[in-house]
């Protein structure tokens, strides 16, 4: 299994929507049953400024039910699950509108995506791939 992530656009201008795209791919020679990447369950997305300061997520966080067998997918060799996550951002809180992220400084930011198949509080009964946690990262710029 492999995980990759990309951010687009690479250079964000004020309040522009941006996407984080992840790809979980079966790079082996046999079919593999995996748990789907689900935010706050098997998938985390973190953003850091170039100096290492973590930027806290400010957007909505849904209440989630424990995953079940329905959240499993069999990936054939070479097959992948693609997830595209759209986010809003701003430099600071304004006009009572809440953004997903606040990037207070001009410069480079690093997105770190972690896929952890060892899910806590699960109702999954079928066996699935749990070999290791996968991480991927990408960079983007915030311009003035």
Secondary structure, DSSP 4 states (H G I P E B T S, - for coil): -EEEEEEESSEE-TT--EEEEEEEE--SSS-EEEEPP-BTTTEEEEEEETTSPEEPP-S-----PPP-GGGEEEEPTT-EEEEEEEE-EESS-BTTBPPSEE--SSEEEEEEEEE--S-SS----S----S--EEEEEEEEE--
